[in-house]
Amino acid sequence: MKKLKEKLEKEFWDFVTIITLFFVCTIIFVLAKLAPLAAICWIMFLFFASFYPVKWMIQFFFFLLKRKKGE
């Protein structure tokens, strides 16, 4: 269980890092008037912001199914 918690914690901080990176890049590119690059960074920001939570919900659902099946 401790190994799973460490894995999830690392994955969460990876998520925070990726989201922050794309968001900051979007702001920098907008201020530099590089709209195509800003748009790409914004799309990546939105993709990761939606992908990771869905992935975590699916993992949690499978965890509950495994746990229920084991009982």
C-alpha positions in Angstrom: 0.0 0.0 0.0 2.9 2.4 0.8 4.4 1.7 -2.6 1.1 2.6 -4.3 0.8 5.8 -2.2 4.3 6.8 -3.3 3.6 6.1 -6.9 0.4 8.2 -6.8 2.2 11.0 -5.0 4.9 11.1 -7.7 2.3 10.9 -10.4 0.4 13.8 -8.8 3.5 16.0 -8.7 4.4 15.1 -12.2 0.9 16.3 -13.2 1.3 19.6 -11.3 4.7 20.1 -13.0 3.4 19.5 -16.5 0.3 21.7 -16.0 2.4 24.5 -14.6 5.0 24.2 -17.4 2.4 24.4 -20.2 0.5 27.2 -18.5 3.6 29.3 -18.0 4.8 28.7 -21.6 1.3 29.8 -22.8 1.6 33.1 -20.9 5.2 33.7 -22.1 4.3 33.0 -25.7 1.2 35.3 -25.5 3.3 38.1 -24.1 5.9 37.5 -26.9 3.0 37.6 -29.4 3.7 34.1 -30.6 0.1 33.0 -31.0 0.6 29.6 -32.7 3.0 28.4 -30.0 0.7 29.8 -27.3 -2.2 27.9 -28.8 -0.2 24.7 -28.9 0.8 25.1 -25.2 -2.8 25.9 -24.3 -4.1 22.8 -26.1 -1.5 20.7 -24.3 -2.5 22.3 -21.0 -6.1 21.4 -21.5 -5.3 17.9 -22.7 -3.2 17.1 -19.6 -5.6 18.9 -17.3 -8.4 16.6 -18.5 -6.5 13.4 -19.2 -4.8 12.8 -15.7 -8.0 13.2 -13.6 -9.9 10.8 -15.9 -7.0 8.4 -15.7 -7.1 8.6 -11.9 -10.9 8.1 -11.8 -10.5 4.9 -13.9 -7.7 3.6 -11.7 -9.9 4.3 -8.6 -12.8 2.5 -10.2 -10.7 -0.6 -11.0 -9.3 -0.5 -7.4 -12.8 -0.6 -6.0 -13.8 -3.4 -8.3 -10.7 -5.4 -7.3 -11.4 -4.8 -3.6 -15.1 -5.8 -4.0 -14.2 -8.9 -5.9 -11.7 -9.9 -3.2 -14.3 -9.7 -0.4 
